[in-house]
Amino acid sequence: MRGLEGLSVLVVDDHPQMRKLVASLLRGFGFRQVQQADTCQKAWSVLQASAIDLVLLDAGTFERGAADLVQKIRRDPRARRQDIPVIWMSAFTDRQRVFAARDAGVSELLVKPISSGALFDRIVCVIDKPRPFVSATVYVGPDRRRRPQTFAGRCRRSRSFGR
């Protein structure tokens, strides 16, 4: 993937070693502008002050604070970009947490321990193949449907139920 050197990334994790590892991988991919934050509050300050193109956010330590940060990015009028891609990094993949992340408006999930290949794949997904952005009363974020909707008109429901 070309052009990563011009993009700015924010890595949010309360573990300094994890931030350093992720920043190192990002630089290896070609990113030159990598900022770091150890709390969601600091991350919000960076997001307001800088033109960030991608956020990598650890969910495990922040729990509810991470979801609140994503919702703030998506809904707060002070956010520079509501549609900024957010990759949610977590060691916890139970259904409840995955749905909470999805409902908060994250763009992609990355399971810890992370690998360089998995990280790169998620970055390619959010940069080269972003899902359409939805802004509705109850949800703001990338379209939660992963597969394109191929059914048209009245046939849509009947085909989805095998009729």
C-alpha positions as CSV (number, residue, x, y, z in Angstrom):
1,M,0.0,0.0,0.0
2,R,1.4,3.4,-1.0
3,G,0.9,6.8,0.5
4,L,0.9,5.8,4.2
5,E,3.8,8.2,5.0
6,G,1.3,11.1,4.6
7,L,-1.2,9.7,7.0
8,S,-1.3,10.5,10.7
9,V,-2.1,7.7,13.3
10,L,-3.0,7.9,16.9
11,V,-2.3,4.8,19.1
12,V,-4.2,4.7,22.4
13,D,-3.2,2.2,25.0
14,D,-2.3,2.4,28.6
15,H,0.6,0.0,28.3
16,P,3.8,1.8,27.1
17,Q,5.2,-1.4,25.6
18,M,2.1,-2.1,23.5
19,R,2.1,1.5,22.3
20,K,5.8,1.2,21.4
21,L,5.2,-2.1,19.6
22,V,2.2,-0.9,17.6
23,A,4.0,2.4,16.7
24,S,7.0,0.4,15.5
25,L,4.8,-1.8,13.3
26,L,3.1,1.3,11.9
27,R,6.5,2.9,11.1
28,G,7.5,-0.4,9.4
29,F,4.4,-0.2,7.2
30,G,5.4,3.3,6.1
31,F,3.5,5.7,8.5
32,R,5.7,8.6,9.5
33,Q,3.3,10.5,11.8
34,V,2.4,8.3,14.8
35,Q,1.2,9.9,17.9
36,Q,0.5,8.1,21.2
37,A,-1.8,8.6,24.2
38,D,-2.1,6.5,27.4
39,T,-5.7,7.6,28.3
40,C,-8.9,8.3,26.5
41,Q,-8.9,11.8,27.8
42,K,-5.5,12.5,26.3
43,A,-6.6,10.8,23.0
44,W,-9.5,13.2,22.8
45,S,-7.2,16.2,23.3
46,V,-4.9,14.9,20.5
47,L,-7.9,14.3,18.2
48,Q,-9.1,17.9,18.7
49,A,-5.7,19.4,18.2
50,S,-4.4,17.3,15.3
51,A,-5.6,16.1,11.9
52,I,-5.6,12.3,12.7
53,D,-6.4,9.9,9.8
54,L,-6.6,6.6,11.8
55,V,-7.1,5.6,15.5
56,L,-5.9,2.4,17.0
57,L,-7.6,2.0,20.3
58,D,-7.0,-0.6,23.0
59,A,-10.3,-1.7,24.6
60,G,-9.2,-4.1,27.3
61,T,-7.9,-1.6,29.8
62,F,-10.3,1.3,29.2
63,E,-13.4,-0.9,29.0
64,R,-16.3,1.7,29.0
65,G,-14.0,4.6,28.5
66,A,-12.9,3.3,25.1
67,A,-16.5,2.9,23.9
68,D,-17.3,6.4,25.2
69,L,-14.3,7.8,23.2
70,V,-15.6,6.2,20.0
71,Q,-19.1,7.5,20.6
72,K,-17.6,11.0,21.2
73,I,-15.6,10.8,18.0
74,R,-18.8,9.8,16.1
75,R,-21.2,12.2,17.7
76,D,-19.5,15.2,19.3
77,P,-19.7,18.3,17.1
78,R,-16.2,19.3,18.3
79,A,-14.8,16.2,16.6
80,R,-12.6,17.1,13.6
81,R,-13.8,14.0,11.7
82,Q,-16.8,11.9,12.6
83,D,-15.9,9.3,10.0
84,I,-12.3,8.7,11.1
85,P,-11.5,5.0,11.0
86,V,-11.2,3.4,14.5
87,I,-9.5,0.0,14.9
88,W,-10.5,-1.5,18.2
89,M,-7.7,-3.7,19.7
90,S,-8.9,-6.2,22.3
91,A,-7.9,-9.5,23.9
92,F,-11.6,-10.1,24.7
93,T,-13.7,-11.4,21.9
94,D,-16.9,-12.5,23.6
95,R,-20.1,-11.7,21.8
96,Q,-21.2,-9.0,24.2
97,R,-17.9,-7.0,23.9
98,V,-17.8,-7.4,20.1
99,F,-21.4,-6.1,19.8
100,A,-20.7,-3.2,22.1
101,A,-17.7,-2.2,20.0
102,R,-19.7,-2.5,16.8
103,D,-22.6,-0.5,18.3
104,A,-20.2,2.2,19.5
105,G,-19.1,2.7,15.9
106,V,-15.7,1.1,15.6
107,S,-14.5,0.4,12.0
108,E,-12.7,-2.9,12.6
109,L,-11.7,-5.2,15.4
110,L,-8.2,-6.5,16.0
111,V,-7.7,-9.4,18.4
112,K,-4.7,-9.3,20.7
113,P,-2.1,-10.6,20.7
114,I,-1.7,-8.7,17.4
115,S,0.4,-9.8,14.5
116,S,1.8,-7.5,11.9
117,G,-0.2,-9.2,9.2
118,A,-3.5,-8.9,11.0
119,L,-2.8,-5.2,11.8
120,F,-1.9,-4.5,8.2
121,D,-5.0,-6.3,6.9
122,R,-7.2,-4.1,9.2
123,I,-5.5,-0.9,8.0
124,V,-6.0,-1.9,4.4
125,C,-9.7,-2.6,5.1
126,V,-10.3,0.8,6.6
127,I,-8.3,2.8,4.1
128,D,-8.7,1.0,0.8
129,K,-12.1,-0.6,1.4
130,P,-14.1,1.5,3.9
131,R,-17.7,0.6,4.5
132,P,-20.2,3.3,3.9
133,F,-20.7,5.8,6.8
134,V,-24.1,5.9,8.5
135,S,-25.3,8.8,10.5
136,A,-28.7,8.1,12.0
137,T,-30.5,9.0,15.2
138,V,-29.5,5.8,17.1
139,Y,-26.2,5.0,15.4
140,V,-23.3,6.9,13.9
141,G,-20.4,4.9,12.3
142,P,-19.5,2.5,9.5
143,D,-22.3,0.4,8.1
144,R,-22.4,-2.7,10.3
145,R,-23.3,-5.0,7.4
146,R,-20.2,-6.7,6.1
147,R,-21.7,-8.2,2.9
148,P,-23.2,-6.1,0.1
149,Q,-27.0,-6.2,-0.1
150,T,-27.8,-7.9,-3.4
151,F,-31.5,-8.2,-3.1
152,A,-33.7,-5.5,-4.7
153,G,-37.2,-4.3,-3.9
154,R,-39.9,-6.7,-2.8
155,C,-37.8,-9.8,-3.4
156,R,-35.3,-8.9,-0.6
157,R,-37.1,-10.4,2.3
158,S,-38.5,-13.5,0.6
159,R,-35.0,-14.5,-0.7
160,S,-33.3,-13.9,2.7
161,F,-35.7,-16.4,4.3
162,G,-35.2,-19.0,1.6
163,R,-38.6,-18.7,-0.1
